[in-house]
């Protein structure tokens, strides 16, 4: 198993660090705005006693927030992989 892990190349580790494109920044801001909107909608559903729908909308808000920080998550995962399986 260790040989498989050592021979697996992530592919991103050797790439130069580059600036995020305008489209990537716009999509991240849009995801963050959508997450905020979903939180407010979930609060409205809780006030209207739609608890199951509110929980599902909160779940959607959480997943949308994760989408807004996807590049930070990618960077963190790559750092963890480098620590666990150094070349």
N, C-alpha and C positions, 0 to 999 in steps of 0.2 A: 504494500500500500504506500509506503514511503517513497518508493521509486516513482510511482504514478504521480504523487504530489510534487516531487522535485522536478519531474520532467514537464509538468504542466506550466505553461507560460501564460501569465496574465495578459500580456500584450500591451497593457497601458503603462506599465512601470517604466518602460524605456522612452515613452513619448515625452516631448517637451511640455512643460506646463504652459498652457495658453490661456488667453483671456476668453471669458465667456462672450458669446455673440449676443447681439442685441435681441435676437429672437428668443434665446435661452433666458435672458433676464426678464423679458416681457412675459414669457410663459410662467416663470417662477412667481412673479408678482401677481399674475392672474390667478394662479393656484392659491396663493396666500389670501387674496381677496375673496375667492370662492369659499375658502375654509372659514373665514370670518363670517361671511353671509350665512353659511350653513349652521354655524354656532348660534347665531341670532334666530334662525328659523327653528332650530331645535328647542331653544328657550321658549319660543312662542307655542310650540307643540306641547311642551311640558305644562305651560299655563292653561292650555286647552284640554288637559287630561288625556292626551294621546301619548302615553308613555312608551309604547312599543315603537311607534313611529319616531319619537324623539330620540330614543336610543340608536335607532338605525341612522338617523340624520347625524347624530354625534359621531357615529362610526365613520360615516362619509366625510365629515369634517376632519376627523383625525387622519384618514387616508389622504385626503386632499392636502392637508398640511404636510404630510410626509412627502407628497409629490412636489411641494414647493421647496423643500430642502433636499431634493434628490441628489444634487451635486455634492453637498456636504456629506451626505450618507455614503455616496460613492467614495469620496476621499477617505472617510473614516474606515470603511471596509478595506480599501486597498492598504492603508497603513497597518491595520490589524493583520491582514494576510502577510505582509512583509515581515512583521514581527514573529508570527507563528512559523512561517516557512521561508526563512531567509535563503537567498541564492548562494 
